[in-house]
Amino acid sequence: MTELLIVLALILLNALFALSELAVVSARWPRLKAMAASGRPGAQSALALSANPGRFLSAVQIGITLIGIINGAYSGETFGKYASAYFQGLGLREGLAEPLGFGVVIAVITYLSVIVGELVPKSLALRNAEVIACAVAPAMTAFAKLARPMVSLLDTSTRFVFRILGLSEERESKVTDEEIKTLIAEAETAGVLESGEGELISGVMRLADRAVVGLMTPRTDVDWIDINAPIASIKERLISTPHSRLPVGEGSPDKLIGVIQTRALLAGLLAGKPFEIATYVRKAPVIPETAAALDVLSVLRDAEVPMALIHDEYGDFEGLVTPADILEAIAGLFKSDADGDGPHSVERDDGSWLLSGSMPADEMADKIGIELPENRSYETVAGFVLAKLQHLPKTGEHIETGGWRFEVVDLDGRRIDKVLASRSTTLRRRVP
């Protein structure tokens, strides 16, 4: 009975090492840091082990190897005799009973070691890696110190082999956008995040990757006031515009001098002040078209008026951006801001998508599941189609890329207004 308890204890000790190994390796660094900050016992030790996995894994391997050797030798020697006697009692000769008995004992012990000592603890470690890592880290740290000479030898040998192979010893800790999106999808499935929250997080991620030209209202759609125009013409523009702020220029959009707030102008008129546009002009920041969207957000936050004028490298006016444009990039197009043709994208019954030419290209890519190059010269669906066609299209022209067919179905003058995206026929034939 004592021999059996010793063997079971060795198997359980092996299970502890296997549990510790996978728990510490699988534990997420941000969550361990949060646990350490909250004072969770063992969290700091787990962080230290995770930061230096080479020494930790060497210590674990030493423990597992020693337990395997001791368990195999002890169980084979102890229980092999009982098994050999049992087979001899069945009538087998001693020369056959001894190796057979030894083999059966080793097979049984190996089976128990694999199930109880490896698979079960590793499955447990994957279920709650951070909590288990905090629980076992102090004991593993103590063992690593106890076996320091052997740990140093194995760790140094491992580093030497890495150098021979020309491999880096540092772990690749970069988290990609795809991994974050996968985590968001899993959180939504588990009910940790509401679907609306996931969409907002995805919108923020898209915003961080965009240049300001992907947010701006283009020059052709900008309402502006010519300060040199007749007063009647200016008043007509103020009455007809739906915007609360308008840029002001001197004869041309390329000579903008600032922005007026129609509310301030109306308040002055109600107070009986003269209708002098120049007195209401406020300075607006001018930013290059290459500026990042997140940088523009800080510019708008500090600006005298929440509107920024965008100019290209030649100094020409390209468009403008407001906080509403940034909010739209995160939360999507608001119904009140949508054009007369409706939202940016509409999924049809056959699985195809009717896309607005002004829809951001990265938003389109997320909708239909295609990949866009990181370095691209376009920001919208219209730009995406033009980049593929390399010429101004006619209605009905199409391209095929990424398993999708993009057809220009409507033009507004020379501008691509609507694009129909559908699965390419070659892909549809492959799908059963």
KATA-V19438 format. One record per residue. N is the residue number from 0. PSI is psi in whole degrees, 0 to 359 (999 if undefined). BURIAL is 1 if it has 24 or more other ideal C-beta (glycine too) atoms within 12 Angstrom, else 0. D_FIRST is the distance of its C-alpha to the first C-alpha in whole Angstrom. Layout:
BEGIN
n = (N	N)
psi = (PSI	PSI)
burial = (BURIAL	BURIAL)
d_first = (D_FIRST	D_FIRST)
END
This chain:
BEGIN
n = (0	1	2	3	4	5	6	7	8	9	10	11	12	13	14	15	16	17	18	19	20	21	22	23	24	25	26	27	28	29	30	31	32	33	34	35	36	37	38	39	40	41	42	43	44	45	46	47	48	49	50	51	52	53	54	55	56	57	58	59	60	61	62	63	64	65	66	67	68	69	70	71	72	73	74	75	76	77	78	79	80	81	82	83	84	85	86	87	88	89	90	91	92	93	94	95	96	97	98	99	100	101	102	103	104	105	106	107	108	109	110	111	112	113	114	115	116	117	118	119	120	121	122	123	124	125	126	127	128	129	130	131	132	133	134	135	136	137	138	139	140	141	142	143	144	145	146	147	148	149	150	151	152	153	154	155	156	157	158	159	160	161	162	163	164	165	166	167	168	169	170	171	172	173	174	175	176	177	178	179	180	181	182	183	184	185	186	187	188	189	190	191	192	193	194	195	196	197	198	199	200	201	202	203	204	205	206	207	208	209	210	211	212	213	214	215	216	217	218	219	220	221	222	223	224	225	226	227	228	229	230	231	232	233	234	235	236	237	238	239	240	241	242	243	244	245	246	247	248	249	250	251	252	253	254	255	256	257	258	259	260	261	262	263	264	265	266	267	268	269	270	271	272	273	274	275	276	277	278	279	280	281	282	283	284	285	286	287	288	289	290	291	292	293	294	295	296	297	298	299	300	301	302	303	304	305	306	307	308	309	310	311	312	313	314	315	316	317	318	319	320	321	322	323	324	325	326	327	328	329	330	331	332	333	334	335	336	337	338	339	340	341	342	343	344	345	346	347	348	349	350	351	352	353	354	355	356	357	358	359	360	361	362	363	364	365	366	367	368	369	370	371	372	373	374	375	376	377	378	379	380	381	382	383	384	385	386	387	388	389	390	391	392	393	394	395	396	397	398	399	400	401	402	403	404	405	406	407	408	409	410	411	412	413	414	415	416	417	418	419	420	421	422	423	424	425	426	427	428	429	430	431)
psi = (319	319	319	319	323	316	316	322	320	320	318	325	322	321	322	317	317	318	315	317	307	326	313	319	323	346	137	127	313	322	323	320	320	320	319	320	330	0	22	126	134	349	319	320	320	320	318	318	319	329	336	68	335	311	321	313	326	317	317	318	324	314	312	319	315	318	319	317	312	316	317	314	315	312	323	317	318	306	343	324	316	318	321	318	323	315	328	326	336	358	1	146	158	322	333	327	323	307	326	316	317	318	319	317	313	320	316	314	319	317	312	322	320	315	301	325	347	296	312	309	325	323	320	320	323	337	324	69	315	315	316	321	318	325	322	346	315	318	320	325	317	318	321	323	321	322	29	316	312	322	316	320	311	319	317	320	320	316	324	317	322	317	322	319	353	28	149	142	348	145	145	108	8	132	125	164	323	322	320	317	323	318	320	316	319	321	323	317	322	352	5	323	140	156	324	324	319	320	321	319	318	322	320	320	319	320	319	338	356	151	165	333	341	353	335	157	119	159	319	340	6	128	130	165	132	114	341	357	160	151	322	320	321	317	321	320	319	324	323	337	142	0	147	347	137	137	150	133	172	82	341	148	341	357	49	139	353	201	142	148	118	331	318	322	317	319	322	319	319	333	0	14	153	152	83	103	319	328	345	0	129	146	134	142	145	126	152	156	346	356	146	150	319	328	323	326	317	327	315	326	327	358	155	321	142	64	135	140	131	129	150	187	344	1	4	145	128	330	190	161	143	168	330	325	321	318	321	323	331	311	349	171	130	147	322	339	351	149	179	343	1	197	174	324	142	123	130	169	330	7	356	168	133	115	141	142	335	0	135	137	322	328	320	318	321	324	312	352	49	164	137	149	145	317	101	156	4	161	345	171	319	317	323	314	317	321	327	321	325	23	163	125	166	160	130	343	152	164	159	126	145	26	10	152	122	115	132	113	347	137	143	90	240	355	136	118	314	140	135	119	125	157	136	151	326	323	320	327	333	338	124	999)
burial = (0	0	0	0	0	0	1	0	0	1	1	0	1	1	1	1	1	1	1	1	1	1	1	1	1	1	1	1	1	0	1	1	0	0	1	1	0	0	0	0	0	1	1	0	1	1	1	1	1	1	0	1	1	1	1	1	1	1	1	1	1	1	1	1	0	0	1	1	0	1	1	1	0	1	1	1	0	1	1	1	0	0	1	1	0	0	1	0	0	0	0	0	0	0	0	0	1	1	0	0	1	1	0	1	1	1	0	1	1	0	0	1	1	0	0	1	1	1	0	0	1	1	0	1	1	0	0	0	1	1	1	1	1	1	1	1	1	0	1	1	1	0	1	1	0	0	1	0	0	0	1	0	0	1	1	0	0	0	0	0	0	0	0	0	0	0	0	0	0	0	0	0	0	0	0	0	0	0	0	0	1	0	1	1	0	0	0	0	0	0	0	0	0	0	0	0	0	1	0	0	1	1	1	1	1	1	1	1	1	1	1	1	1	1	1	1	1	1	1	0	0	1	1	1	1	1	1	0	0	0	0	0	0	1	0	0	1	1	0	0	0	0	1	0	1	1	1	1	1	0	0	0	1	0	0	1	1	1	1	1	1	1	0	1	1	0	0	0	0	0	0	0	0	0	0	0	1	0	0	1	1	1	0	1	1	1	1	1	1	0	1	0	1	1	1	1	1	0	1	1	0	0	1	0	1	1	1	1	1	1	1	0	0	0	0	0	1	1	1	1	1	1	1	1	1	1	0	1	1	1	1	1	1	0	0	0	0	0	0	0	0	0	1	1	1	0	0	0	0	0	0	1	1	1	1	1	1	1	1	1	1	1	1	1	1	1	1	1	0	1	0	1	0	0	0	0	0	1	1	1	1	1	1	1	1	1	1	1	0	0	0	0	1	0	0	0	1	1	1	0	0	0	0	1	1	1	1	1	1	0	0	0	0	0	1	1	1	1	1	1	1	1	1	0	0	0	0	0	0	0	0	0)
d_first = (0	4	5	5	6	9	10	11	12	14	16	17	18	20	21	23	25	26	27	29	31	32	33	35	37	37	38	42	44	47	44	42	45	46	43	43	47	46	43	40	37	36	39	40	37	37	41	40	38	39	43	41	39	39	37	34	34	33	31	29	29	28	25	24	25	23	20	20	21	18	16	17	18	14	12	15	15	11	11	15	15	13	15	18	17	17	20	22	21	23	26	26	27	25	27	26	23	21	23	22	18	18	21	19	15	18	20	17	15	19	20	17	19	22	22	19	20	24	26	24	25	28	30	29	31	34	34	35	35	37	35	31	33	34	31	29	32	32	28	30	33	31	29	32	33	31	31	35	36	34	35	38	38	37	39	42	41	41	44	46	45	47	50	50	50	52	50	50	47	48	47	49	49	52	52	54	57	55	51	53	55	51	50	53	52	49	49	52	50	47	50	50	53	56	58	61	59	58	61	62	60	61	64	64	62	65	67	66	66	70	73	76	78	75	76	80	82	84	88	89	88	89	92	94	97	100	101	105	105	107	106	106	104	101	102	101	98	97	97	96	93	89	88	88	88	91	91	95	97	100	101	98	94	94	96	94	95	92	91	92	91	93	92	93	96	97	96	99	101	101	102	105	104	106	104	103	100	100	99	96	95	91	90	87	85	85	82	82	80	77	76	72	72	70	73	75	73	74	77	78	76	79	82	85	85	82	83	83	85	84	86	85	86	90	90	91	89	86	85	84	80	80	76	77	76	73	72	73	71	68	68	70	74	75	78	80	80	80	83	85	83	80	76	75	73	73	70	72	71	70	68	71	72	75	75	78	79	79	75	73	71	68	68	69	66	63	65	65	62	64	64	67	67	67	70	72	76	76	75	76	75	79	78	75	78	81	78	77	81	83	86	87	86	88	87	84	83	79	77	73	70	67	67	69	73	75	79	81	83	85	87	89	92	90	87	84	83	81	78	76	73	71	69	70	71	69	66	67	67	64	62	61)
END
